[in-house]
Amino acid sequence: MIQTIDHVVAGKKAWVRADIARDDWLFPLTPDCRDELNAIVADLRRKPQLAEQIDAAQLPIPACRDLMRRVQAALDEGVRFAVVDRLPMDDISDDEAKALYWILSSLLARPVQQKLTGTLIYDVHDTGKKATPGSGVRPDQTNMDQFFHNDNSYNTTQPEYVALLCVRPAKTGGVSQVISFYTLHNELLRAHPEVISRLYEPVWFDRQKEYQPGEPAVLSAPIFSYDGRLKVRLGLFQARSGYSLMNQPMDEAAVTAIETLTRVFTNESLRFDFVMERGQIQFVNNLELCHRRTTFVDHAEPHNKRLMIRLWLRNAGTPHYHG
């Protein structure tokens, strides 16, 4: 029997915009944490090391550990997102920033592969390519509006947290928006309970060409699942592409449920908006909160173009792509 949520959920995890206070999500680097990071930079300049080679567990950084414990509490028991403010990008190289980012993120959970090729640190930028069904081009490699989603919804083992370092913001646009999945579920339960059951049943997801030869190009999984905590696979772009790859129409109940879900997202009172600034690090609970990035206009000069660096963090399974 499929386990579902049959009641309106209360508390911090089911927030609406009016509930959000600055202290819920913004975590400035403390002076002691800054000192620890400065010492790491000085050491890296003496003994250069790739970010992926650094074992944060071995570093004497108690102030940074305390900061990231508070960030993790916000992700697990609070509003499910956080912004650490901020790395001193003008005083350090991009590689040094990447190392500090890797260290802070590793204090939450283990960084894992984001592609079958083994990529651990992933650049999010506009490549000029187009995301079409079966192309393998992810929307994050374009400047297209990304509808609300959570990362890697089409994989067997999703990341538990997603981290994003802003190296360079866009010229205009690229606004970050977040909504709690508990809030979303509450709204459906209040106004559209008839569609909820279909969201707990499987749909087809385009696996974005992240599979071995001979494996299926699609994944069958529900959008909502519940095991005491709500866990969601919100990849509507990949779901539509999945049915295209299967060469079959989406069933009427799924179409209605997804259209209803999409309309609920238009309620601006349910979401929180912010703009990522240079040096800031965004963390989200990837299973319990969805995020969106609006379309953006980039700078003309290549060295000024928007660049975010992403990490997927997960303790479940192995560090390999499929977990």
MARMAR-382075 format. One line per field, with one value per residue: chain; residue in three letters; x, y negated, z of N, C-alpha, C in turn. Coordinates in steps of 0.05 Angstrom, whole numbers, plus 32768, in hexadecimal, padded with zeros to 4 digits. Example, Ala and Ser with C-alpha at 12.3 -4.5 7.8 and 13.67 -1.06 7.14 Angstrom:
BEGIN
chain	A A
resn	ALA SER
nX	8108 8101
nY	8072 802D
nZ	809C 808E
caX	80F6 8111
caY	805A 8015
caZ	809C 808F
cX	8108 8102
cY	8042 7FFF
cZ	809C 809D
//
This chain:
BEGIN
chain	A A A A A A A A A A A A A A A A A A A A A A A A A A A A A A A A A A A A A A A A A A A A A A A A A A A A A A A A A A A A A A A A A A A A A A A A A A A A A A A A A A A A A A A A A A A A A A A A A A A A A A A A A A A A A A A A A A A A A A A A A A A A A A A A A A A A A A A A A A A A A A A A A A A A A A A A A A A A A A A A A A A A A A A A A A A A A A A A A A A A A A A A A A A A A A A A A A A A A A A A A A A A A A A A A A A A A A A A A A A A A A A A A A A A A A A A A A A A A A A A A A A A A A A A A A A A A A A A A A A A A A A A A A A A A A A A A A A A A A A A A A A A A A A A A A A A A A A A A A A A A A A A A A A A A A A A A A A A A A A A A A A
resn	MET ILE GLN THR ILE ASP HIS VAL VAL ALA GLY LYS LYS ALA TRP VAL ARG ALA ASP ILE ALA ARG ASP ASP TRP LEU PHE PRO LEU THR PRO ASP CYS ARG ASP GLU LEU ASN ALA ILE VAL ALA ASP LEU ARG ARG LYS PRO GLN LEU ALA GLU GLN ILE ASP ALA ALA GLN LEU PRO ILE PRO ALA CYS ARG ASP LEU MET ARG ARG VAL GLN ALA ALA LEU ASP GLU GLY VAL ARG PHE ALA VAL VAL ASP ARG LEU PRO MET ASP ASP ILE SER ASP ASP GLU ALA LYS ALA LEU TYR TRP ILE LEU SER SER LEU LEU ALA ARG PRO VAL GLN GLN LYS LEU THR GLY THR LEU ILE TYR ASP VAL HIS ASP THR GLY LYS LYS ALA THR PRO GLY SER GLY VAL ARG PRO ASP GLN THR ASN MET ASP GLN PHE PHE HIS ASN ASP ASN SER TYR ASN THR THR GLN PRO GLU TYR VAL ALA LEU LEU CYS VAL ARG PRO ALA LYS THR GLY GLY VAL SER GLN VAL ILE SER PHE TYR THR LEU HIS ASN GLU LEU LEU ARG ALA HIS PRO GLU VAL ILE SER ARG LEU TYR GLU PRO VAL TRP PHE ASP ARG GLN LYS GLU TYR GLN PRO GLY GLU PRO ALA VAL LEU SER ALA PRO ILE PHE SER TYR ASP GLY ARG LEU LYS VAL ARG LEU GLY LEU PHE GLN ALA ARG SER GLY TYR SER LEU MET ASN GLN PRO MET ASP GLU ALA ALA VAL THR ALA ILE GLU THR LEU THR ARG VAL PHE THR ASN GLU SER LEU ARG PHE ASP PHE VAL MET GLU ARG GLY GLN ILE GLN PHE VAL ASN ASN LEU GLU LEU CYS HIS ARG ARG THR THR PHE VAL ASP HIS ALA GLU PRO HIS ASN LYS ARG LEU MET ILE ARG LEU TRP LEU ARG ASN ALA GLY THR PRO HIS TYR HIS GLY
nX	8011 800B 802A 8013 800D 7FD8 7FC5 7FC5 8004 8029 8055 809C 80AF 8086 8081 8069 8071 8069 8079 80B0 80ED 8129 8152 8146 815B 818A 81CF 8203 824B 826F 829E 82C7 82C2 82D0 8306 831A 8311 8331 8363 8364 8367 8399 83B9 83AD 83C6 83FA 83FE 83E3 83A4 8372 832C 830B 832C 8330 8325 82F5 82E9 8318 832B 833B 830A 82E2 82BE 82A8 8290 8268 8249 8236 8219 81EE 81D9 81CB 81A2 817B 8170 815D 8137 8121 8111 8121 8145 8181 81B0 81F3 821B 8253 8280 82C1 82C8 82E6 8317 832E 8342 831B 8321 8332 8304 82E1 82F6 82EE 82B6 82AB 82BE 829C 826B 8272 826F 823A 8227 823E 825D 8245 8246 8231 8228 822B 825E 827D 8281 828A 828A 8264 8259 822A 820E 81FE 8200 81F1 81D8 819C 8167 8147 8118 8138 816A 8192 81A5 81A5 8176 8191 81BE 81B1 8193 815F 811E 8119 80EA 80CA 80EB 810E 8151 816C 8140 8135 8156 816B 817E 8177 819A 81A1 81A9 81B3 81E5 81FA 8228 8230 8256 8258 8223 81EA 81E0 81AD 8171 8166 8151 814B 811C 80F6 80CE 80AD 80A3 807F 805C 8047 802D 8007 7FE7 7FD1 7FB4 7F8F 7F72 7F71 7F68 7F5B 7F81 7FAF 7FBA 7FCC 7FFD 801C 8025 804A 806E 808C 80D0 80FF 8141 816B 8196 81B9 81CD 81E1 81F6 81C3 81A2 8161 8145 8125 8108 80DD 80B5 8094 807B 8070 8083 8081 809D 8098 80B2 80A7 80B9 80CF 80CC 80D3 80D2 80BC 80C7 80E8 80C4 809C 80BD 80CB 809C 809A 80C7 80B7 8092 805B 801B 8013 7FED 7FA8 7F9B 7FCE 7FDD 7FB6 7FC2 7FF6 7FEF 7FCE 7FF1 8017 7FFA 7FF3 8025 8025 8014 802B 8033 8044 8079 80C0 80EC 812E 816C 81A7 81E8 822B 8259 8237 821A 81EA 81C0 8195 8162 815A 8133 8105 80F8 80EB 810A 8114 812E 812A 8127 8162 818C 81CA 820D 8234 826A 8296 82B3 8295 8266 822C 8237 822E 8241 8235 8227 8214 81FB 81FD 81F2 81DC 81E0 8214 824C 8247 8227 81F2 81EB
nY	8018 7FD4 7FA1 7F63 7F1B 7F04 7ED7 7E91 7E74 7E57 7E23 7E0E 7E25 7E22 7DEF 7DAD 7D72 7D46 7D58 7D5A 7D47 7D1F 7D36 7D6B 7D81 7D67 7D69 7D4B 7D4E 7D5A 7D33 7D54 7D82 7D6C 7D61 7D95 7DA7 7D84 7D95 7DC7 7DB9 7DA0 7DCC 7DEC 7DCD 7DD5 7E0C 7E23 7E41 7E6A 7E5D 7E8B 7EAF 7EA2 7EB3 7EA3 7EB5 7EBB 7E89 7E53 7E30 7E16 7DEB 7DE5 7E16 7E11 7DE8 7E03 7E2B 7E0E 7DFD 7E30 7E3E 7E19 7E2D 7E61 7E5E 7E2D 7DF8 7E11 7DFD 7DD6 7D9F 7D93 7D5E 7D38 7D54 7D37 7D21 7CFD 7CFC 7D2C 7D63 7D82 7DB9 7DC0 7DAD 7DD5 7E00 7DF1 7DF0 7E26 7E3D 7E26 7E39 7E70 7E78 7E7E 7EAC 7EE4 7ED3 7EE7 7F0B 7EE8 7EF5 7F2D 7F30 7F23 7EF1 7EC5 7E90 7E5F 7E33 7E01 7DE1 7DB9 7DDC 7DD4 7DFD 7E24 7E3D 7E77 7EAE 7EEA 7ED7 7ED2 7EA2 7E7A 7E4E 7E2A 7E1D 7DF5 7DB4 7DB4 7DAC 7DCF 7DF9 7E05 7E37 7E72 7E88 7EBB 7EDD 7F07 7F31 7F6F 7F6A 7F31 7EF2 7EDD 7EAA 7E6C 7E41 7DFF 7DD4 7D90 7D76 7D50 7D23 7D1D 7CEB 7CD4 7CED 7D33 7D40 7D60 7D8E 7DAD 7DE3 7E06 7E4C 7E62 7E38 7E32 7E64 7E5E 7E36 7E4F 7E77 7E59 7E3E 7E5D 7E96 7EC3 7ECE 7EE0 7F17 7F2C 7F15 7F32 7F60 7F84 7F5F 7F54 7F43 7F1F 7F33 7F13 7F24 7F3A 7F72 7FB7 7FDB 8002 7FFD 7FE4 7FA7 7F8A 7F7D 7F9A 7F80 7F64 7F21 7F0C 7F28 7F4A 7F56 7F4D 7F1F 7EEE 7EFA 7EE5 7EE7 7EBA 7EAE 7E94 7E85 7EB0 7ED9 7ED0 7ED6 7F0B 7F28 7F1A 7F35 7F69 7F6C 7F66 7F4C 7F23 7F39 7F27 7F1B 7F10 7EE4 7EBE 7EBB 7EA6 7E76 7E5C 7E5A 7E38 7E08 7DFC 7DEB 7DB7 7D96 7D63 7D58 7D86 7D8D 7D7D 7D4A 7D3A 7D1C 7D37 7D24 7D11 7D3D 7D52 7D8D 7DBC 7DEA 7E22 7E4D 7E83 7EA9 7E98 7E65 7E39 7E17 7DDE 7DBD 7D80 7D69 7D4C 7D14 7D11 7CF7 7CD9 7CE2 7D19 7D25 7D0D 7D28 7D49 7D76 7DAD 7DDC 7E1F 7E4F 7E92 7EB1 7EE9 7F1D 7F4F 7F8F 7F9B 7F71 7F6D 7F5D 7F76 7F86
nZ	8000 7FEF 8013 802A 8035 805A 8072 8084 808A 80BE 80D9 80D5 80A5 8081 806C 8056 802D 804F 807F 8081 809D 809E 80BC 80B9 808B 8079 8082 809A 8091 80CB 80F1 8108 80E8 80B6 80C0 80C4 8090 8074 8086 806E 8038 8037 8042 8015 7FEE 7FFA 7FF5 7FC1 7FB0 7F93 7F98 7F9D 7FB5 7FE9 802C 8055 8088 80A2 80B0 80DD 80EE 8113 8119 80E6 80E2 8109 80F3 80C5 80DC 80EF 80BE 80AA 80CD 80BF 808C 8096 80C0 80BF 8093 8065 8040 8035 8036 8034 8046 803A 8009 8001 7FC8 7FA9 7FBF 7FBB 7F90 7F5B 7F5E 7F92 7FAC 7F9C 7FB8 7FEE 7FEE 7FE3 8012 803B 8029 802C 8062 806B 804E 8026 7FE9 7FA9 7F69 7F2F 7EFB 7ECE 7EBC 7EE7 7EFC 7F31 7F41 7F27 7EF2 7EEA 7EB6 7E7D 7E43 7E10 7DF6 7DE7 7E0E 7E02 7DFC 7E0B 7DFC 7E21 7E33 7E69 7E89 7EAA 7E8D 7E6C 7E5F 7E68 7E87 7EC2 7ED9 7F18 7F3C 7F55 7F5D 7F32 7F2F 7F0F 7F1A 7F3A 7F6F 7F8F 7F9D 7FE0 7FF3 7FD0 7FBA 7FA8 7F8E 7F83 7F53 7F2A 7F1F 7EF2 7EBE 7EBE 7EDD 7EED 7F1F 7F5E 7F77 7FA9 7FC4 7FF7 7FF7 801A 8024 7FF0 7FEB 8014 7FFE 7FD2 7FEC 8007 7FDE 7FAF 7FB6 7F98 7F71 7F89 7F93 7F62 7F5D 7F7F 7F63 7F30 7EFC 7EBB 7EB4 7E8F 7E8B 7E7E 7E5F 7E82 7E8D 7E87 7E4B 7E2E 7E59 7E70 7E54 7E73 7EB4 7EE2 7F13 7F4D 7F56 7F8A 7FC8 8007 8046 807B 8077 8046 8003 7FC5 7F7D 7F54 7F16 7EE5 7EB1 7EA2 7EA9 7E81 7E55 7E5C 7E50 7E1A 7E08 7E11 7DEC 7DF4 7E0A 7E43 7E7A 7E87 7EBC 7ED2 7EB3 7EC4 7EFB 7EFA 7EDE 7F04 7F2F 7F19 7F15 7F4B 7F58 7F46 7F6D 7F8E 7FC4 7FDB 7FD2 7FD8 7FC5 7FAD 7F9B 7F85 7F9A 7F8A 7FA4 7FCA 7FE8 7FD9 7FF9 7FF5 800E 7FEA 7FE4 7FFD 7FEF 7FB9 7F82 7F57 7F1D 7EFF 7EBA 7E9B 7E87 7E6A 7E74 7E3F 7E3A 7E3D 7E6D 7E94 7E97 7EB3 7EE7 7F0E 7F40 7F4C 7F7F 7F8F 7FC7 7FF1 801E 801B 7FFC 7FCB 7FB6 7F7F 7F40 7F3A 7F6D
caX	8000 801A 8027 800F 8006 7FBB 7FBD 7FD5 801C 802F 8071 80AF 80B3 806F 8080 8061 8083 8065 8086 80CD 80FD 8144 8163 813E 8169 81A3 81E3 821D 8263 8278 82BB 82D9 82C1 82E0 8322 8320 8312 834A 837A 8364 8370 83B6 83C5 83AB 83DA 8414 83FC 83CB 8396 8358 8316 8301 833F 8330 8314 82ED 82E8 8333 8332 8334 82FA 82CB 82AB 829A 827E 8251 8239 8229 8205 81D6 81CE 81BD 8189 8167 8169 814F 8121 8117 8103 812B 8159 8193 81C4 820A 8223 8259 829D 82CE 82D1 82F9 8331 8338 833E 8303 8328 8331 82E8 82D6 8300 82DF 829B 82AB 82C2 8284 8255 8278 8267 821E 8225 8252 8259 8242 8248 8219 8226 8237 827B 828B 8283 8282 8285 8255 8255 820F 8210 81F0 8212 81E6 81CA 817F 815E 8131 8115 814C 8183 81A6 81AB 8195 816E 81A5 81D2 81A5 8189 8141 8111 8116 80D2 80CF 80F5 8125 8167 8171 8127 8134 816A 8162 8185 817A 81A9 8192 81AC 81C0 81F4 8200 8239 822F 8270 8250 8207 81E3 81DD 8192 8161 8172 8147 8146 8102 80F3 80B5 80AE 8091 8069 8048 803A 801B 7FF1 7FD5 7FC2 7FA1 7F79 7F62 7F6F 7F6F 7F55 7F98 7FC6 7FC1 7FDB 8019 802A 8028 8061 806E 80A5 80E3 8116 8159 817E 81AD 81CB 81C9 81F4 81EB 81B1 818F 814B 8149 8112 8105 80C1 80B5 807F 8084 806F 8085 8080 80A5 809B 80B9 80A0 80D0 80C3 80DA 80C5 80E0 80A6 80D3 80F1 80AC 8091 80D0 80CA 8086 80A1 80DA 80A7 807F 803F 8011 8010 7FD1 7F98 7F9D 7FE8 7FDB 7FA6 7FD1 800D 7FE4 7FC5 8009 8023 7FEA 7FF8 803E 8022 800D 8045 8035 804F 8095 80D3 80FE 8146 8180 81C2 81FD 8246 8265 8224 8216 81CF 81BC 8179 815A 8151 811C 80EE 80F5 80F1 8115 8111 813E 811D 8139 8175 819B 81E6 8220 823F 8286 8297 82BE 8281 824D 8221 8243 8229 824E 8222 822E 81FF 8204 81EC 81FF 81D0 81EC 8230 824F 8244 820F 81D9 81E9
caY	8000 7FBB 7F8F 7F47 7F07 7EFF 7EC1 7E79 7E74 7E3D 7E1F 7DFF 7E32 7E1C 7DD1 7D9C 7D5B 7D34 7D64 7D5B 7D31 7D1F 7D48 7D86 7D8B 7D5A 7D70 7D3E 7D5A 7D4E 7D2B 7D6B 7D92 7D5E 7D65 7DB0 7DA9 7D75 7DA7 7DDC 7DAD 7D9D 7DE7 7DF4 7DBE 7DE2 7E28 7E24 7E5A 7E68 7E5D 7EA6 7EBE 7E99 7EC1 7E8F 7EC2 7EB9 7E6D 7E48 7E19 7E19 7DD5 7DEB 7E2D 7E06 7DDA 7E15 7E39 7DFD 7DFF 7E4A 7E3D 7E0B 7E3F 7E79 7E59 7E11 7DF0 7E23 7DF0 7DC4 7D91 7D8B 7D43 7D42 7D58 7D1E 7D29 7CEA 7CFF 7D47 7D6C 7D93 7DD4 7DBE 7DAB 7DF0 7E11 7DEA 7DF8 7E43 7E43 7E1F 7E4B 7E8B 7E7A 7E87 7EC7 7EEB 7ECC 7EFF 7F06 7EDB 7F00 7F47 7F2C 7F20 7ED5 7EBE 7E73 7E5A 7E17 7DFA 7DC9 7DBC 7DE6 7DCE 7E14 7E25 7E55 7E84 7EC9 7EFD 7ECA 7ED3 7E87 7E73 7E32 7E19 7E15 7DE1 7D9D 7DB6 7DAD 7DE9 7DFA 7E11 7E53 7E79 7E92 7ED7 7EEB 7F1E 7F45 7F81 7F5F 7F14 7EE5 7ED4 7E8D 7E60 7E29 7DEF 7DBC 7D7B 7D6B 7D37 7D23 7D14 7CCE 7CD0 7D05 7D49 7D3F 7D7A 7D90 7DC7 7DEA 7E1F 7E61 7E65 7E22 7E3A 7E7A 7E53 7E27 7E64 7E85 7E46 7E35 7E70 7EB1 7ED8 7ED4 7EE8 7F34 7F31 7F0C 7F47 7F76 7F7F 7F53 7F59 7F2D 7F1F 7F35 7EFF 7F33 7F43 7F8F 7FC8 7FE7 8018 7FF6 7FD4 7F8A 7F7D 7F87 7F9A 7F79 7F51 7F05 7F0B 7F40 7F42 7F6B 7F3E 7F05 7EEB 7EFA 7EDD 7EE6 7EA5 7EA9 7E93 7E85 7ECB 7EEA 7ECD 7EE2 7F27 7F32 7F18 7F4B 7F82 7F6B 7F6B 7F35 7F23 7F40 7F0F 7F15 7F03 7EC9 7EAD 7EB7 7E95 7E5B 7E51 7E54 7E20 7DF1 7DF5 7DDC 7D9A 7D87 7D56 7D58 7D9F 7D90 7D68 7D43 7D2C 7D1B 7D40 7D10 7D1C 7D48 7D5F 7DAA 7DC4 7E06 7E2A 7E69 7E89 7EBC 7E8D 7E4A 7E36 7DFD 7DD5 7DA6 7D73 7D65 7D36 7D08 7D13 7CE3 7CE0 7CEB 7D34 7D26 7D02 7D37 7D56 7D90 7DB9 7DF6 7E2F 7E69 7EA3 7EBC 7F00 7F32 7F68 7F9E 7F96 7F56 7F6F 7F4E 7F83 7F8B
caZ	8000 7FED 802A 8021 8049 8057 8083 8080 809A 80CB 80E2 80C4 808B 8070 806C 8040 802C 8066 8097 807F 80A9 8094 80CC 80B3 8074 8073 8096 8095 809C 80E4 80F0 810D 80D0 80A2 80C7 80BE 8073 806C 808B 805A 8020 803A 803F 7FF9 7FDE 7FFF 7FEB 7FB0 7FB0 7F87 7FAB 7FA0 7FC5 8005 803F 8069 80A2 80AE 80B4 80F7 80E8 8125 8114 80CE 80E8 8118 80DF 80B3 80EC 80EF 80A3 80A7 80DD 80AE 8076 809F 80D2 80BC 807A 8051 802F 8043 8027 8044 803B 8020 8005 7FF8 7FAD 7F9D 7FCD 7FB7 7F75 7F57 7F68 7FB0 7FB4 7F98 7FCE 8007 7FEA 7FE6 802F 804A 8020 8036 807E 806B 8044 8012 7FCD 7F98 7F4D 7F22 7EE1 7ECC 7EB7 7F00 7F04 7F4C 7F43 7F0E 7EEB 7EE0 7EA6 7E63 7E2E 7DF5 7DEC 7DEC 7E1C 7DF5 7E05 7E03 7DF4 7E37 7E3B 7E81 7E89 7EB8 7E7A 7E5B 7E6E 7E68 7EA1 7ECE 7EEA 7F32 7F3A 7F66 7F4C 7F2D 7F34 7EFD 7F21 7F4E 7F89 7F8D 7FB2 7FF7 7FF3 7FB9 7FC0 7F91 7F93 7F6E 7F4B 7F1C 7F19 7ED7 7EBB 7EC9 7EDF 7EFC 7F3B 7F6B 7F85 7FB7 7FD0 8006 7FED 802D 801E 7FD7 7FF2 8024 7FEC 7FC2 7FFE 800D 7FC7 7F98 7FC0 7F85 7F60 7F98 7F91 7F49 7F60 7F8D 7F51 7F1F 7EE2 7EAD 7EB4 7E7D 7E9C 7E74 7E54 7E98 7E91 7E78 7E33 7E33 7E6E 7E65 7E52 7E85 7ECF 7EEC 7F2F 7F54 7F5D 7FA7 7FD8 8024 8058 8094 806C 802A 7FF0 7FAC 7F64 7F44 7EFD 7ED1 7E96 7E9C 7EA7 7E66 7E42 7E60 7E40 7DFE 7E02 7E11 7DD5 7DFD 7E17 7E60 7E80 7E8D 7ED9 7ED7 7EA7 7ED6 7F14 7EF5 7ED9 7F1D 7F3E 7F0C 7F1C 7F67 7F59 7F3F 7F86 7F97 7FE1 7FE5 7FCC 7FE1 7FAF 7FB4 7F85 7F8E 7F96 7F87 7FBD 7FDB 7FE4 7FDF 7FFF 7FF8 8013 7FCF 7FE4 800A 7FE6 7F9D 7F7B 7F3B 7F15 7EE8 7EA3 7EA0 7E71 7E72 7E6A 7E25 7E3D 7E48 7E89 7EA6 7E95 7ECB 7EEE 7F28 7F43 7F5B 7F8B 7F99 7FE1 7FF8 802E 8013 7FE6 7FC4 7FAA 7F62 7F36 7F40 7F8A
cX	8012 8015 8026 800B 7FE8 7FB2 7FCF 7FEC 8021 804D 8082 80B1 809D 806B 8072 8072 8081 8073 80A4 80DA 811A 8156 815C 8151 8184 81B7 81FE 8234 826B 8295 82CE 82D9 82D1 82FE 832B 8323 832B 8363 837B 836F 838F 83C4 83C4 83BF 83F6 8415 83E2 83BF 837B 8342 830D 8313 833F 831C 830D 82ED 8303 833B 832A 8324 82E0 82B6 829A 8287 8265 823E 8229 8215 81EB 81C9 81BF 81A3 8173 815E 8158 8136 8115 810A 810D 813D 8169 81A7 81DB 8216 823D 8277 82A8 82DA 82E6 8315 833D 8333 8324 8309 8328 8315 82DA 82DE 82F1 82C2 8298 82AD 82A8 826D 8259 8271 8249 821B 823B 824B 8258 8243 822E 8215 8233 8255 828B 828D 8279 827B 827B 8250 8239 8211 8202 8204 8209 81D7 81AC 8178 8145 812F 812B 8167 8199 81AE 8199 818D 8182 81BC 81C8 819E 816B 8137 810F 80FE 80DA 80D6 8107 8138 8166 8158 8125 8149 8160 8167 818A 818D 8197 8192 81B9 81CC 81FA 8210 8236 824B 826B 8232 8203 81E2 81C2 8184 816F 816A 8142 812B 8100 80D8 80B8 809A 807A 8053 8039 8025 8002 7FDD 7FC4 7FAD 7F8A 7F66 7F5F 7F76 7F6C 7F6D 7FAF 7FCE 7FD1 7FF8 8029 802D 803E 805A 8089 80B6 80F9 812F 8170 8198 81C1 81C5 81DC 81E7 81DA 819D 8178 8151 8137 8112 80E7 80C1 809F 808B 8085 8074 8087 8089 80A9 80A5 80B1 80B9 80C4 80D6 80CB 80D7 80CC 80B1 80DB 80DA 809F 80A3 80D0 80B4 808C 80B4 80CC 8094 8063 8035 8010 7FF2 7FC2 7F9A 7FB8 7FE8 7FCD 7FB5 7FE8 8004 7FDB 7FDD 8016 8014 7FEF 8012 803B 801A 8026 8048 8042 806E 80A6 80E7 8117 8159 819B 81D7 8218 8251 8251 8221 81F9 81CF 819E 8177 814D 8139 8103 80E9 80FB 80FB 8111 8125 8131 8132 814B 8181 81B8 81F6 822B 825B 8288 82A0 82AA 8267 8246 822E 823B 8237 823D 822F 8214 820A 81F1 81FC 81F4 81DF 820A 8233 824C 8229 81F4 81D6 81EB
cY	7FE7 7FAA 7F72 7F35 7F00 7EE8 7EA9 7E78 7E58 7E3B 7E11 7E0A 7E2B 7DFD 7DC6 7D83 7D4A 7D3E 7D60 7D42 7D35 7D34 7D66 7D92 7D7E 7D5E 7D63 7D4F 7D4C 7D46 7D42 7D7E 7D86 7D62 7D81 7DB4 7D9B 7D87 7DBD 7DD1 7DAA 7DB7 7DF1 7DE5 7DC9 7DFE 7E2B 7E41 7E56 7E6B 7E7A 7EB7 7EB7 7EA8 7EAE 7E9B 7EBF 7E9D 7E63 7E2D 7E19 7E03 7DDB 7E03 7E23 7DF8 7DEE 7E27 7E29 7DFD 7E1A 7E4B 7E2E 7E1D 7E56 7E74 7E3E 7E0E 7DFF 7E16 7DDD 7DB7 7D89 7D72 7D3A 7D46 7D3E 7D21 7D16 7CEC 7D1A 7D4E 7D7D 7DAF 7DD5 7DBD 7DC7 7E03 7E0B 7DF3 7E17 7E4A 7E3E 7E32 7E67 7E8E 7E81 7EA4 7ECB 7EE1 7EE6 7EF7 7EFB 7EE4 7F1C 7F46 7F27 7F04 7ED0 7EA1 7E6A 7E3D 7E13 7DDF 7DCE 7DC4 7DDF 7DE5 7E13 7E3F 7E60 7EA1 7EDC 7EF2 7ECE 7EB8 7E7F 7E55 7E1F 7E11 7E01 7DC9 7D9D 7DB5 7DCA 7DE9 7E08 7E2F 7E59 7E89 7EB1 7EE8 7F05 7F33 7F57 7F76 7F41 7F09 7EDB 7EB5 7E84 7E45 7E1A 7DD6 7DA9 7D6F 7D50 7D38 7D1A 7CF6 7CC6 7CEB 7D1B 7D48 7D5B 7D79 7DAC 7DCA 7E05 7E33 7E66 7E50 7E29 7E50 7E70 7E45 7E3A 7E71 7E73 7E42 7E49 7E8C 7EC8 7EE0 7EE1 7F05 7F3A 7F29 7F20 7F60 7F6F 7F6F 7F59 7F40 7F33 7F1F 7F24 7F0C 7F3B 7F60 7F9E 7FD3 8000 8012 7FE5 7FB6 7F7B 7F8B 7F85 7F96 7F65 7F35 7F02 7F27 7F38 7F5A 7F60 7F22 7F05 7EEA 7EF7 7EDF 7ED3 7E9F 7EA9 7E93 7EA2 7EDE 7EE8 7ED9 7F00 7F34 7F30 7F2F 7F66 7F83 7F71 7F51 7F38 7F28 7F27 7F07 7F07 7EE7 7EB6 7EA7 7EA3 7E79 7E4D 7E49 7E3A 7E07 7DE8 7DE5 7DBE 7D89 7D7C 7D56 7D71 7DA0 7D79 7D64 7D35 7D2D 7D23 7D2A 7D1E 7D24 7D56 7D7D 7DB0 7DE2 7E0C 7E47 7E73 7E9C 7EAF 7E70 7E49 7E1A 7DF7 7DBF 7D9A 7D6F 7D4D 7D2C 7D07 7CFB 7CEC 7CEC 7D06 7D36 7D1A 7D13 7D45 7D71 7D97 7DD4 7E07 7E48 7E77 7EB1 7ED2 7F14 7F4D 7F75 7F99 7F7A 7F56 7F63 7F5C 7F8A 7FA8
cZ	8000 8005 8020 803A 8045 8069 807C 8094 80A5 80D1 80CD 80A8 8078 806F 8053 8042 8045 807F 8098 808B 809F 80A2 80C6 809D 806E 8089 808F 80A0 80B5 80E1 80F5 80F4 80B9 80A7 80BF 809F 8068 8070 8077 803F 8021 8037 8022 7FE7 7FE3 7FF3 7FDB 7FB0 7FA2 7F9C 7FB1 7FB2 7FE2 8016 8056 8085 80B1 80B6 80D0 80F3 80F9 8120 80FB 80D2 80F7 8105 80CE 80C2 80ED 80D3 80A0 80B6 80CD 8097 807E 80B0 80CF 80A1 8062 803C 803F 802F 803A 8036 8048 801E 7FF9 7FDC 7FA1 7FAA 7FC8 7F99 7F73 7F62 7F86 7FBA 7FB2 7FAF 7FE8 8005 7FEE 8003 803E 8043 802B 8053 8081 8064 802F 7FF6 7FBC 7F7A 7F41 7F05 7EE1 7EC8 7ED0 7F0A 7F20 7F50 7F27 7F09 7EDF 7ED1 7E8B 7E4E 7E12 7DE9 7DF3 7DFA 7E0F 7DFE 7DF9 7DFC 7E08 7E40 7E52 7E7F 7E97 7EA6 7E66 7E6C 7E70 7E84 7EAA 7EE0 7F04 7F2F 7F52 7F56 7F4B 7F35 7F24 7F03 7F38 7F6B 7F87 7FA2 7FC8 7FFA 7FD9 7FC2 7FA6 7F99 7F7C 7F69 7F3D 7F17 7EFC 7ED6 7EC6 7ECB 7EF0 7F19 7F45 7F7A 7F91 7FC3 7FDF 7FFA 8000 8029 8005 7FDC 8001 8012 7FDB 7FD3 8004 7FF5 7FB1 7FA1 7FAC 7F73 7F6F 7F94 7F78 7F4C 7F71 7F7C 7F3C 7F05 7ED5 7EAE 7EA0 7E8F 7E91 7E6A 7E69 7E9F 7E7F 7E5F 7E3A 7E49 7E63 7E67 7E65 7EA0 7ED6 7F0A 7F35 7F59 7F7B 7FB2 7FF5 8035 8074 808E 804F 8018 7FD4 7F95 7F52 7F2B 7EE7 7EB5 7E8F 7E9A 7E8B 7E51 7E44 7E50 7E22 7DF6 7E01 7DFA 7DDD 7E0B 7E35 7E66 7E8A 7EAB 7EDF 7ECB 7EBA 7EEF 7F10 7EEE 7EF2 7F2E 7F33 7F13 7F39 7F69 7F53 7F57 7F92 7FB5 7FEC 7FE2 7FD8 7FCB 7FBA 7F9C 7F91 7F87 7F96 7FA3 7FCF 7FD4 7FEC 7FE4 8001 7FFF 7FFA 7FCE 7FEF 8002 7FC8 7F97 7F5D 7F36 7EFD 7ED1 7EA8 7E86 7E7A 7E69 7E4F 7E27 7E4A 7E66 7E9D 7EA7 7EAF 7ECF 7F0B 7F29 7F56 7F67 7F92 7FB1 7FE9 8008 8027 7FFC 7FE3 7FB9 7F8C 7F5A 7F3E 7F5E 7F91
//
